[in-house]
Amino acid sequence: MTRILWCLALLILWHSAALAASKYEESVKELAEGVAAEAIKMKKSRLALLDFVDSTGEVTPIGQFLAEELATHLLVAGELKVVDRKLLLTTMEKHELTYLDTSQAKAAKRVAKALRADLYVTGAYLEIPEGVQVTARLIGPYTGFPVGAARSVLPKAGPLAALLKQANAPKPPAPAVVTGPVTPPLNSHENELYKISVVNISKQDDQIHLDLLFINRTSHPVKIGCQLLDTYLSDEQGEQWKQDVAQNREGLCTRGMELDPRRQRHTGLSFLTTDKPPKGSLTLHYHETSPRPDRIINLDGLTLEAAPVAEADQPTPQAPSAPTP
């Protein structure tokens, strides 16, 4: 009798798991059919799928998994073509497209043209009691605006259930970090994508060096870059100091740098001094090439750190003279 009950219990569990898996496949298929119907209605046939994001706009393993699932079902259906994911990411990096937004419309056009993509597909997901609600949006590559959408609720089954369990697992407490006093920046500029701060400026030999701190304010990677010869220092007298091309072949204004979402990174700029030393405060004229071509940022009020006085250069204290008899 006990053995029969165990068999019945196992059979019920197997049936429940199979039913959940079947419902999951049906839900993903429903989402894919909705996206395909919207694209076909507009007579579009080649789609570029970006990673899906969570409710805060962050790309997560769940979002990447959902985008892959949707792409697979669209390919299996055979009515539409889907751009290869690696090719999409490589092309986006080449044309400095970090995310789809009307402010990056030109880059989005270049990427779509290079990939021959008719539409972008972006998506977001939200965990609800009934499952995971997934919304896919079709974006026009030449306008940056949504032109269609599809939605489905996926049950928490299979690989999705495992990813949700991992995402909802309690995070271990971060170790306490003891830090010293934070030195305020000399000057900062903040825009919709990042914050740039001049942390320190010093002169050594024939170079003026600036220590810069960049902070990515978005939930997307940001490519940072500047124009080499048009990024320079000037002082109150109008004198200018430019970057030495030979010493900046690997620098920010030639190679650039990729700044991860919500992360910060230090970098530096070095300027070749002339015969005339700087007088008064300095201004950094930062000519941006990425993420916004030709944006000019001026950070003024920068004062050179006083060079440390070498021990040999310090005046030798004089011994007190003997009183005159």
C-alpha positions as CSV (number, residue, x, y, z in Angstrom):
1,M,0.0,0.0,0.0
2,T,2.8,2.4,0.9
3,R,4.6,1.7,-2.3
4,I,1.4,2.5,-4.3
5,L,1.0,5.8,-2.5
6,W,4.6,6.7,-3.2
7,C,4.1,5.9,-6.9
8,L,0.9,8.0,-7.0
9,A,2.8,10.9,-5.4
10,L,5.6,10.7,-7.9
11,L,3.2,10.5,-10.7
12,I,1.4,13.6,-9.5
13,L,4.7,15.5,-9.2
14,W,5.8,14.4,-12.6
15,H,2.4,15.4,-14.1
16,S,2.6,18.9,-12.4
17,A,6.2,19.5,-13.7
18,A,5.2,18.4,-17.2
19,L,2.2,20.6,-17.1
20,A,4.2,23.6,-15.9
21,A,6.9,23.0,-18.6
22,S,4.2,22.8,-21.3
23,K,2.5,26.0,-20.1
24,Y,5.9,27.7,-20.1
25,E,6.6,26.7,-23.7
26,E,3.1,27.9,-24.7
27,S,3.6,31.3,-23.0
28,V,7.0,31.9,-24.7
29,K,5.4,30.8,-28.0
30,E,2.5,33.2,-27.4
31,L,5.0,36.1,-26.8
32,A,7.0,35.2,-30.0
33,E,3.7,35.0,-32.0
34,G,2.7,38.5,-30.7
35,V,6.1,39.9,-31.7
36,A,6.0,38.2,-35.1
37,A,2.4,39.4,-35.8
38,E,3.4,43.0,-35.1
39,A,6.5,42.8,-37.4
40,I,4.6,41.1,-40.2
41,K,1.8,43.6,-40.0
42,M,4.5,46.3,-40.6
43,K,6.1,44.2,-43.4
44,K,9.3,43.9,-41.5
45,S,11.3,40.7,-41.5
46,R,14.7,41.1,-39.8
47,L,14.9,41.8,-36.0
48,A,17.7,42.7,-33.7
49,L,17.0,41.5,-30.1
50,L,18.6,43.3,-27.2
51,D,18.9,41.9,-23.7
52,F,15.8,42.4,-21.6
53,V,15.9,44.4,-18.3
54,D,14.2,44.2,-14.9
55,S,11.9,46.7,-13.4
56,T,14.9,49.0,-12.5
57,G,16.3,49.0,-16.0
58,E,19.2,46.7,-15.2
59,V,20.3,43.9,-17.6
60,T,20.3,40.6,-15.7
61,P,20.9,36.9,-16.4
62,I,17.1,36.5,-16.4
63,G,16.8,39.3,-19.0
64,Q,19.5,37.8,-21.2
65,F,17.8,34.3,-20.9
66,L,14.4,35.7,-21.9
67,A,15.8,37.5,-24.9
68,E,17.5,34.2,-26.0
69,E,14.3,32.3,-25.5
70,L,12.3,34.7,-27.6
71,A,15.0,34.7,-30.3
72,T,15.0,30.9,-30.4
73,H,11.2,30.7,-30.8
74,L,11.2,33.4,-33.5
75,L,13.8,31.4,-35.4
76,V,11.9,28.1,-35.0
77,A,8.7,29.7,-36.3
78,G,10.7,30.5,-39.5
79,E,8.7,33.6,-40.5
80,L,11.3,36.2,-39.4
81,K,15.1,36.5,-39.4
82,V,16.9,37.3,-36.2
83,V,20.3,39.1,-36.1
84,D,23.1,37.0,-34.5
85,R,23.6,38.1,-30.9
86,K,27.5,38.4,-31.1
87,L,27.3,40.3,-34.3
88,L,24.8,42.7,-32.8
89,L,26.9,43.4,-29.7
90,T,30.1,43.9,-31.8
91,T,28.3,46.3,-34.1
92,M,26.8,48.2,-31.2
93,E,30.3,48.6,-29.7
94,K,31.8,49.7,-33.0
95,H,29.2,52.5,-33.4
96,E,29.1,53.4,-29.7
97,L,25.5,52.5,-29.2
98,T,25.0,51.7,-25.5
99,Y,21.2,51.5,-25.3
100,L,18.2,52.5,-27.4
101,D,17.1,56.0,-26.7
102,T,16.1,59.0,-28.8
103,S,19.3,60.7,-27.8
104,Q,21.3,57.9,-29.5
105,A,19.1,57.9,-32.6
106,K,22.1,58.4,-35.0
107,A,24.0,55.5,-33.6
108,A,20.9,53.3,-33.7
109,K,20.5,54.1,-37.4
110,R,24.1,53.2,-38.2
111,V,23.9,49.9,-36.3
112,A,20.5,49.0,-38.0
113,K,22.0,49.9,-41.4
114,A,25.1,47.8,-40.8
115,L,23.0,44.8,-39.7
116,R,20.2,45.3,-42.2
117,A,17.8,45.2,-39.3
118,D,14.2,46.4,-39.9
119,L,13.3,46.6,-36.2
120,Y,14.9,46.5,-32.7
121,V,13.2,44.4,-30.1
122,T,13.7,45.4,-26.4
123,G,11.9,44.0,-23.4
124,A,11.3,44.2,-19.7
125,Y,10.2,41.6,-17.1
126,L,8.4,41.8,-13.8
127,E,8.0,39.0,-11.3
128,I,4.3,38.8,-10.1
129,P,2.4,36.2,-8.1
130,E,1.1,34.5,-11.2
131,G,4.6,34.2,-12.8
132,V,6.9,36.5,-14.7
133,Q,5.3,39.2,-16.8
134,V,7.3,39.8,-20.0
135,T,6.7,42.8,-22.3
136,A,8.5,43.0,-25.6
137,R,8.6,46.2,-27.6
138,L,9.4,46.7,-31.2
139,I,11.5,49.9,-31.8
140,G,11.8,51.7,-35.1
141,P,15.6,52.0,-35.9
142,Y,15.2,55.4,-37.5
143,T,13.1,57.1,-34.9
144,G,13.9,55.3,-31.6
145,F,10.2,55.2,-30.8
146,P,8.1,52.0,-30.1
147,V,6.0,50.9,-33.0
148,G,4.5,47.7,-31.5
149,A,4.5,45.5,-28.4
150,A,3.5,42.0,-27.1
151,R,3.1,40.7,-23.6
152,S,2.9,37.3,-22.0
153,V,3.0,35.9,-18.4
154,L,5.5,33.0,-18.1
155,P,5.1,30.4,-15.3
156,K,8.0,30.0,-12.9
157,A,9.2,26.7,-14.3
158,G,12.3,25.1,-15.7
159,P,15.4,27.2,-16.2
160,L,13.5,30.3,-15.4
161,A,12.6,29.0,-11.9
162,A,16.2,28.3,-11.2
163,L,17.3,31.8,-12.3
164,L,14.6,33.4,-10.2
165,K,15.7,31.3,-7.2
166,Q,19.3,32.4,-7.7
167,A,18.3,36.1,-8.1
168,N,16.1,36.0,-5.0
169,A,18.6,34.2,-2.8
170,P,19.8,36.4,0.2
171,K,23.0,38.1,-0.6
172,P,25.9,37.7,1.9
173,P,26.6,40.8,3.9
174,A,29.4,42.9,2.4
175,P,32.5,43.1,4.5
176,A,32.9,46.4,6.4
177,V,35.4,48.7,4.7
178,V,37.3,51.2,6.8
179,T,38.0,54.3,4.7
180,G,39.8,57.5,5.5
181,P,38.5,61.0,4.9
182,V,37.4,61.5,1.3
183,T,39.1,64.5,-0.5
184,P,36.5,66.6,-2.3
185,P,37.1,66.9,-6.1
186,L,38.5,70.2,-7.4
187,N,35.6,70.5,-9.9
188,S,32.9,68.3,-11.4
189,H,30.5,68.1,-14.3
190,E,27.4,65.9,-14.3
191,N,25.2,65.1,-17.2
192,E,22.5,62.5,-18.0
193,L,25.0,59.7,-18.6
194,Y,28.0,60.2,-16.3
195,K,29.8,62.4,-13.8
196,I,33.4,63.6,-14.4
197,S,35.5,65.0,-11.5
198,V,39.0,66.4,-11.4
199,V,40.4,64.7,-8.2
200,N,43.9,66.0,-8.4
201,I,46.3,68.1,-10.5
202,S,50.0,68.1,-10.2
203,K,53.2,69.0,-12.2
204,Q,56.2,66.8,-12.5
205,D,59.1,67.7,-14.8
206,D,57.6,68.8,-18.1
207,Q,54.2,67.3,-17.5
208,I,51.0,68.5,-15.9
209,H,48.9,65.5,-14.8
210,L,45.2,65.4,-14.0
211,D,43.6,62.6,-12.1
212,L,40.0,62.2,-13.3
213,L,37.2,60.1,-11.8
214,F,34.3,59.0,-14.1
215,I,31.0,57.6,-12.6
216,N,28.4,55.9,-14.9
217,R,25.0,57.2,-13.8
218,T,23.0,54.8,-16.0
219,S,22.1,51.1,-16.0
220,H,23.9,50.7,-19.3
221,P,27.6,50.6,-20.3
222,V,28.9,53.9,-21.4
223,K,31.9,54.4,-23.8
224,I,34.0,57.4,-22.7
225,G,36.3,59.2,-25.2
226,C,37.7,62.6,-26.0
227,Q,39.5,64.5,-28.7
228,L,43.2,64.4,-28.2
229,L,44.4,67.8,-29.5
230,D,41.2,69.7,-28.6
231,T,41.3,68.6,-25.0
232,Y,43.7,71.0,-23.3
233,L,44.5,73.2,-20.3
234,S,44.6,76.9,-20.1
235,D,45.5,79.5,-17.4
236,E,44.2,82.9,-16.5
237,Q,46.7,84.5,-19.0
238,G,45.3,82.5,-21.9
239,E,48.3,80.2,-22.2
240,Q,47.4,76.7,-23.4
241,W,48.9,73.3,-22.7
242,K,48.1,70.4,-25.0
243,Q,48.5,66.6,-24.8
244,D,51.7,65.1,-26.1
245,V,50.7,62.7,-28.9
246,A,53.6,60.4,-28.4
247,Q,52.9,59.9,-24.7
248,N,49.1,59.5,-25.1
249,R,48.8,56.7,-27.6
250,E,47.0,54.5,-25.1
251,G,45.2,57.3,-23.2
252,L,41.6,58.3,-22.8
253,C,41.6,60.5,-25.9
254,T,42.9,57.8,-28.2
255,R,41.7,54.4,-26.8
256,G,38.8,55.6,-24.7
257,M,37.3,53.4,-22.0
258,E,34.2,51.3,-21.3
259,L,32.4,52.3,-18.1
260,D,30.2,49.6,-16.6
261,P,26.7,50.4,-15.3
262,R,26.7,52.3,-12.0
263,R,30.5,51.9,-11.7
264,Q,33.3,54.4,-11.3
265,R,36.8,54.4,-12.7
266,H,39.9,56.6,-12.4
267,T,41.9,57.7,-15.4
268,G,44.4,60.5,-16.2
269,L,45.3,63.1,-18.7
270,S,48.9,64.5,-19.1
271,F,49.7,67.8,-20.8
272,L,53.1,68.9,-22.0
273,T,54.3,72.2,-20.4
274,T,56.0,75.0,-22.2
275,D,58.6,77.5,-21.2
276,K,56.0,79.6,-19.5
277,P,54.8,78.0,-16.2
278,P,51.0,78.2,-15.4
279,K,49.8,81.4,-13.7
280,G,46.9,81.3,-11.4
281,S,44.1,78.8,-11.7
282,L,43.7,76.4,-14.6
283,T,40.8,75.3,-16.8
284,L,40.4,71.9,-18.4
285,H,38.7,72.2,-21.8
286,Y,37.4,68.6,-22.3
287,H,36.2,67.9,-25.9
288,E,34.1,64.8,-25.8
289,T,33.8,62.4,-28.7
290,S,31.9,59.6,-26.9
291,P,29.1,59.1,-25.8
292,R,28.2,62.6,-27.2
293,P,30.2,63.8,-30.2
294,D,31.6,67.3,-29.9
295,R,30.3,68.1,-26.4
296,I,32.6,70.7,-24.7
297,I,33.0,70.5,-20.9
298,N,35.0,73.3,-19.1
299,L,36.2,72.6,-15.6
300,D,37.8,75.7,-14.1
301,G,39.3,76.8,-10.8
302,L,42.0,74.0,-10.9
303,T,45.0,74.8,-8.8
304,L,48.3,73.0,-9.1
305,E,49.5,71.1,-6.0
306,A,52.6,72.7,-4.5
307,A,55.6,70.6,-5.4
308,P,57.2,68.9,-2.4
309,V,60.3,70.6,-1.3
310,A,63.3,68.3,-1.4
311,E,65.3,67.9,1.8
312,A,68.4,69.2,0.2
313,D,66.6,72.3,-1.0
314,Q,65.3,73.2,2.5
315,P,67.1,76.0,4.2
316,T,69.6,74.8,6.9
317,P,68.7,76.3,10.3
318,Q,71.4,78.7,11.4
319,A,73.1,78.1,14.7
320,P,72.6,81.0,17.1
321,S,75.6,83.3,17.1
322,A,77.6,83.8,20.3
323,P,76.9,87.0,22.1
324,T,79.5,89.7,21.5
325,P,81.5,90.4,24.6
